[in-house]
C-alpha cells in the first residue's frame, strides 16, 4: 500500500482572519462602476477607495487608524469630472496617489499627514494625453516619479511626473484592442500586458519592442490578467472555452513564452480573478470580483510549480480589493499579507497569518523587502539603467519616514494646475484683488461708524 507524501511548506497552514467590526470602515459608498480594477489602494499610512459621487468622480482617503463609521460628509478627492476607474499609491512616497478616470486624464494628488480636512479638488499635476477613458494606473517599482497609464484608446503612456511629460508611448500598433492589465517586472525593466486580442505580451517600454508574446494562454473570451512572478515566469488568470476560471504559470525561455508549466481549473464563476503576488514568500493570492473567497498558491521551482495552499471564505461577496505592501504589516503577529475587502457599504481588513508559537521575529517569513526609497531617478531609468528595489529589514518594525514633498517642475506644467495661495506660498493676483476690495469695504464701514460717533457726541453736549 503506497502512502502519498504531503509536500512540506511553512505556508501550508496560512489562515485568513477578518478584522473585528470596530476595525472596519463602515458606511462607505463603494463605486457602482462596472470596471475590473480593485477600487481600493492601501499603504502604511492610508486606505483609499473609489466611491460613488454625483456630478463627477471621487475617491475617499482615510488614515489607516481612522476605523469605525465614516461620516457621510467626510471630505473626498473630487477633481475628476467623470467616474474614477483606478487608483495607485506611489511606492516611494506614502502621501502621493495617482488616479485614472473616464474623463481621459490622470491626476496625481498629495495627501497631507492625518488625512483630508477639506475636499481636495486641485491635483499636484494633471497628465493629459489619452483620448479615451483611463482604466489602469501603476507606478514604476524602483524609479522615482515614473507612472504608467493605459487607456481604452489602446495606448500605454509612461509619464515623468516631475515634469508632467509623457516620455514613452506604446500606441495601437502594439495593442490593437482593449488592454486588460499591465504589470511591471520587479526591477521595472519590462512590462507584462494582457489584451482583448487574446495575447499576453512582454514589452521593453523604453524601446517599444515586444520581447515575447503568447497567443491564447486561456481559450475563453473573457478578460485575462497577467503578472510577473519569480524567476521571470508569468502567472495568468482567465477562462476556459467552457467559461471555467483558470490559473496558468508560463515560463519564458530565450525570449519566448512557452506552454504552461501548470494550468489549473478553479470553478465556473464569472468574476475576473485579480492576482496579487508576494515576491518575498512566492505566494500568489487570487481575489475574484463578486466572489466571497481568496485563494492562495505557492510558486516553486519544482513540479508541479503551482501548489494550491488554501482558501479564505466569508459570507459576503467582494466588490473590490486592496493589498497592503509588506512594510505595512504587523510582523510580531506573523502577518504575511493583508487585504482590504470592499463590500457595498464597508471596507473590511483581512489578515493572512502563519501560525507560530514564538513571539520572536521570524526571519524565514520576513526576508529583506522593498523599502520606500527609489533606486533610480526618472532620468537614469529613461537613460537605460535598471535596478532592483532597495531592500529594508522589518526586524525592528517599519517606521514610516517623514512626508516627502512631490517636486514638480511648474515651468513644464503651464495651464495644467491652478496655483493656489496655499500651494505656492505667495498670494495670487485674484487673491490680492479680493483683499483690496475687503479693505475698502472695511474702511468705508469705519468712516460711517466714526460719523455716527461724532453725531452722538454732539447730541450729548447739546443736552
C-alpha positions, 0 to 999 in steps of 0.5 A, a space after each residue: 500500500 503506497 502512502 502519498 507524501 504531503 509536500 512540506 511548506 511553512 505556508 501550508 497552514 496560512 489562515 485568513 482572519 477578518 478584522 473585528 467590526 470596530 476595525 472596519 470602515 463602515 458606511 462607505 459608498 463603494 463605486 457602482 462602476 462596472 470596471 475590473 480594477 480593485 477600487 481600493 489602494 492601501 499603504 502604511 499610512 492610508 486606505 483609499 477607495 473609489 466611491 460613488 459621487 454625483 456630478 463627477 468622480 471621487 475617491 475617499 482617503 482615510 488614515 489607516 487608524 481612522 476605523 469605525 463609521 465614516 461620516 457621510 460628509 467626510 471630505 473626498 478627492 473630487 477633481 475628476 469630472 467623470 467616474 474614477 476607474 483606478 487608483 495607485 499609491 506611489 511606492 516611494 512616497 506614502 502621501 502621493 496617489 495617482 488616479 485614472 478616470 473616464 474623463 481621459 486624464 490622470 491626476 496625481 494628488 498629495 495627501 497631507 499627514 492625518 488625512 483630508 480636512 477639506 475636499 481636495 479638488 486641485 491635483 499636484 499635476 494633471 497628465 493629459 494625453 489619452 483620448 479615451 477613458 483611463 482604466 489602469 494606473 501603476 507606478 514604476 517599482 524602483 524609479 522615482 516619479 515614473 507612472 504608467 497609464 493605459 487607456 481604452 484608446 489602446 495606448 500605454 503612456 509612461 509619464 515623468 511626473 516631475 515634469 508632467 511629460 509623457 516620455 514613452 508611448 506604446 500606441 495601437 500598433 502594439 495593442 490593437 484592442 482593449 488592454 486588460 492589465 499591465 504589470 511591471 517586472 520587479 526591477 521595472 525593466 519590462 512590462 507584462 500586458 494582457 489584451 482583448 486580442 487574446 495575447 499576453 505580451 512582454 514589452 521593453 517600454 523604453 524601446 517599444 519592442 515586444 520581447 515575447 508574446 503568447 497567443 491564447 494562454 486561456 481559450 475563453 473570451 473573457 478578460 485575462 490578467 497577467 503578472 510577473 512572478 519569480 524567476 521571470 515566469 508569468 502567472 495568468 488568470 482567465 477562462 476556459 472555452 467552457 467559461 471555467 476560471 483558470 490559473 496558468 504559470 508560463 515560463 519564458 525561455 530565450 525570449 519566448 513564452 512557452 506552454 504552461 508549466 501548470 494550468 489549473 481549473 478553479 470553478 465556473 464563476 464569472 468574476 475576473 480573478 485579480 492576482 496579487 503576488 508576494 515576491 518575498 514568500 512566492 505566494 500568489 493570492 487570487 481575489 475574484 470580483 463578486 466572489 466571497 473567497 481568496 485563494 492562495 498558491 505557492 510558486 516553486 521551482 519544482 513540479 508541479 510549480 503551482 501548489 494550491 495552499 488554501 482558501 479564505 471564505 466569508 459570507 459576503 461577496 467582494 466588490 473590490 480589493 486592496 493589498 497592503 505592501 509588506 512594510 505595512 504589516 504587523 510582523 510580531 503577529 506573523 502577518 504575511 499579507 493583508 487585504 482590504 475587502 470592499 463590500 457595498 457599504 464597508 471596507 473590511 481588513 483581512 489578515 493572512 497569518 502563519 501560525 507560530 508559537 514564538 513571539 520572536 521575529 521570524 526571519 524565514 517569513 520576513 526576508 529583506 523587502 522593498 523599502 520606500 526609497 527609489 533606486 533610480 531617478 526618472 532620468 537614469 531609468 529613461 537613460 537605460 539603467 535598471 535596478 532592483 528595489 532597495 531592500 529594508 529589514 522589518 526586524 525592528 518594525 517599519 517606521 514610516 519616514 517623514 512626508 516627502 514633498 512631490 517636486 514638480 517642475 511648474 515651468 513644464 506644467 503651464 495651464 495644467 494646475 491652478 496655483 493656489 495661495 496655499 500651494 505656492 506660498 505667495 498670494 495670487 493676483 485674484 487673491 490680492 484683488 479680493 483683499 483690496 476690495 475687503 479693505 475698502 469695504 472695511 474702511 468705508 464701514 469705519 468712516 460711517 461708524 466714526 460719523 455716527 460717533 461724532 453725531 452722538 457726541 454732539 447730541 450729548 453736549 447739546 443736552 
